Amino acid sequence: NFIDPEHIEKILSAYDAFGTPLGITRIDSERCTQLLAYGPPFVTFEPAHETEHCLEVEVPFLQLVLPAARIVPLLFGDVDPDAAVDPLVNVLRQADDVLLVVSSDLSHYYPYDQAVAFDRALLAALLSGDRARVRRRQACGLLPILTLMEVARELAWQPHLLDYRNSGDTAGDHRAVVGYAAVAYTG
């Protein structure tokens, strides 16, 4: 059945694997099936995965650090972040070998100093667990970030900022930068 992408909230992939120049990463079909059993907002819609670039960034990294890992590629559209929390928490509680990875840029195309201020405000809110303040900040993956924060609260995970940079730190142009951070949750 065709599903109108304008009305999809969370999209799972039915692919068997994702390939990169580093090789193939298998899909964890068992966990995909568990999430799909909850029904909407968990659905399968392949076209959403064909143009999304977040996996192009995360999968090669995972292939290097966790070469045997299987993935559950999950994309967000316009969704209430709380709609996914219980199913994700249930899947995470069922196994010790599950890692939840959320990928998002932070602010986009502001001058360097303004971007740093915006991004630091988001990170301060995230690190303090203040979902209301995070909700008022900028990140293209804001809804997955809010979902992760609630999952972390449910599982008593604590956030730790590993690093923050923006494209001005790496490419040198400070006129219009994109922000990035690495935050690890531990429990």
C-alpha positions in Angstrom: 0.0 0.0 0.0 1.2 3.5 -0.8 1.5 5.7 2.3 1.3 9.5 1.9 4.7 10.8 3.2 3.1 13.9 4.5 1.2 11.9 7.1 4.0 9.5 8.1 5.4 10.0 11.5 8.0 7.4 11.9 9.4 5.3 9.1 11.2 2.0 9.3 13.0 0.4 6.5 12.1 -3.0 5.0 15.5 -3.3 3.3 17.7 -6.2 4.4 20.9 -4.2 4.6 22.5 -0.8 3.9 25.8 -0.7 1.9 28.7 1.8 2.1 32.2 1.7 0.6 33.1 0.0 3.9 30.8 -3.0 3.3 27.3 -4.1 4.2 25.4 -3.4 7.5 22.5 -5.8 8.1 19.1 -4.7 9.3 17.9 -6.1 12.6 14.7 -7.5 11.2 13.6 -8.9 14.6 13.6 -5.5 16.2 12.0 -3.8 13.2 9.2 -6.4 13.5 8.8 -5.6 17.2 8.4 -1.9 16.4 6.1 -2.5 13.5 3.9 -4.6 15.7 3.0 -1.4 17.6 1.4 0.0 14.5 1.4 3.7 13.6 3.4 5.7 14.0 5.8 2.9 13.1 5.4 2.0 9.4 7.5 1.0 6.5 8.0 3.4 3.6 11.2 2.9 1.5 11.2 6.2 -0.5 11.9 8.1 2.7 15.2 6.2 3.1 16.3 6.7 -0.5 17.0 10.4 -0.1 17.8 10.8 3.6 21.5 11.4 4.2 21.8 10.8 8.0 22.5 7.1 7.5 25.3 8.0 5.1 27.0 9.6 8.0 26.2 7.2 10.8 26.5 3.8 9.1 30.2 4.0 8.1 31.1 5.2 11.7 29.2 2.2 13.1 30.9 -0.1 10.6 34.2 1.0 12.0 33.5 0.9 15.7 30.9 -1.9 15.8 31.4 -4.0 12.6 29.0 -6.8 13.6 26.2 -4.4 14.6 22.8 -4.7 12.9 20.7 -1.5 12.6 17.1 -0.4 12.8 17.0 2.6 10.6 14.2 4.8 11.8 13.3 8.2 10.3 11.1 10.9 11.8 8.6 13.1 10.1 6.2 15.4 11.9 5.5 13.5 15.1 4.8 13.9 18.7 8.1 12.6 20.2 6.2 10.9 23.0 4.4 8.6 20.6 7.6 6.5 20.1 8.9 6.5 23.6 7.1 3.4 25.1 7.8 1.1 22.1 11.5 2.2 22.0 11.9 1.8 25.8 10.3 -1.7 25.6 12.7 -2.8 22.8 15.7 -1.3 24.6 14.8 -3.1 27.8 14.5 -6.5 26.1 18.2 -6.7 25.2 21.5 -5.6 26.6 23.1 -5.3 23.2 21.0 -2.4 21.9 22.5 1.1 21.2 20.3 4.0 20.3 21.9 6.5 17.9 20.2 9.8 17.1 21.7 11.9 14.3 21.0 15.6 13.8 22.8 18.8 12.8 22.3 21.8 15.1 21.9 25.4 13.9 22.3 26.1 10.1 24.0 29.0 8.3 24.3 31.6 11.0 27.5 33.6 11.5 30.0 31.7 13.7 29.4 33.5 17.0 25.7 33.5 16.7 25.7 29.7 15.8 27.8 28.9 18.8 25.4 30.8 21.1 22.4 29.0 19.6 24.0 25.6 19.8 25.4 26.0 23.3 21.9 27.0 24.5 20.5 23.9 23.0 23.2 21.7 24.5 22.8 23.3 27.9 19.1 22.6 27.8 19.7 19.0 26.6 22.3 18.3 29.3 20.0 19.6 32.0 17.1 17.5 30.7 14.9 20.5 29.9 12.8 19.3 27.0 10.7 22.6 27.0 13.9 24.6 26.4 15.2 22.2 23.8 11.9 22.4 22.0 12.5 26.1 21.5 15.9 25.6 19.9 17.2 24.8 16.5 18.2 21.3 15.2 17.0 19.6 12.1 16.5 16.4 14.2 14.8 18.2 17.0 12.0 15.6 17.3 14.3 12.6 17.5 16.4 14.5 20.1 13.3 15.1 22.2 12.4 11.5 21.9 15.8 10.4 23.0 15.6 12.8 26.0 12.3 11.1 27.1 13.7 7.6 26.5 16.8 8.6 28.5 14.5 9.8 31.3 12.6 6.6 31.3 15.8 4.5 31.4 17.6 6.8 33.9 20.3 7.6 31.3 22.5 10.7 31.9 23.8 12.9 29.0 27.5 13.8 28.7 28.8 16.2 26.1 31.7 14.6 24.3 32.4 17.5 21.9 30.9 20.4 20.1 32.1 22.0 16.8 30.7 23.6 13.8 31.7 23.8 10.2 33.7 27.0 10.8 36.0 25.0 13.1 36.8 22.6 10.3 36.3 24.4 7.0 37.4 27.8 8.3 34.6 29.9 6.8 32.8 31.6 9.7 30.2 33.5 7.7 27.5 30.7 7.7 28.2 27.6 9.7 26.4 24.4 10.6 26.7 23.0 14.2 27.5 19.5 15.3 27.8 17.9 18.7 28.4 14.4 20.2 26.5 13.6 23.3 26.6 10.2 25.0 23.9 8.9 27.3 25.0 6.4 30.0 22.9 4.6 32.6 
